[in-house]
Amino acid sequence: MKFDILTLFPELIKFYSNYSILKKAQKEKKIEIITYNFRDFTADKYRTVDDRPFGGGRGMILKIEPIFKTIASLKIPNSKFYSLIGKSNFQQSPKKTKIILFTPRGKKFTQKIAHQFSQLERLVLICGRYEGIDERVVKYIADEQISIGNYVLMGGELPALVVMEAVTRLLPGVIGKSEFLFKRISKTKGFIEHPQYTRPEIFEPLKTLTEIGFKLKRVKKNIKWRVPKILLSGNHQQIKKWREKHQKIII
Ligand code: ADE
């Protein structure tokens, strides 16, 4: 799977992608991540990527030109470009590529969407910045607008990393079966998650606080935080029941 990221801050993407699963998946050639600074696709002396909104108003709006030029240089066979420059310019099927624009206005990103994206060959992620982006990017370039939650961030870089990580871990062979924390209910429906514990069986927070230098006054009882007994019982049927009772379904 190939990820093309359009951003004004490629270093942010590169830094995070150089750790953990994204690093491993790149090393194993399961994914390829390429960043493009669309400032490199400006023609003026100041490398301008934004301008004031028509009709007035506060803030600056990202211009369509640098984004359009970056996307065009990739010769991406997505549905919108396909109709614009014709089949002969592309080798891949347009159905295997999607251009995503990150915006708080977009469709909410879910595990189900992560699964749908993981079936594609190429994802092009446009990271917005500043107060907004020329609406023609939405209308004529992006296939979908995605939001990662009901809050406003400063740009699409964190959302791009969120989407890349969620999609990459679903690609075949990227993580081992035992690393799949959540049992899959069905491919598209969701995952079951239940609480997990590991050693020690009994954790004594006050003892630990004393060990790291806290002077605790008037503490009478020693408090113990215990692992539920059932999980230590070795009774697999009971454990299964307990997990079912405490599970949550993540859609
Ligand atoms: N850009 C700013 N906020 C965002 C959000 N919540 N999701 C996606 N892109 C964004």
Boltz pocket constraint, residues with backbone or C-beta under 6 A from the ligand:
constraints:
  - pocket:
      binder: B
      contacts: [[A, 102], [A, 103], [A, 104], [A, 128], [A, 146], [A, 147], [A, 148], [A, 149], [A, 150], [A, 151], [A, 152], [A, 153], [A, 154], [A, 155], [A, 156], [A, 159]]
      max_distance: 6.0
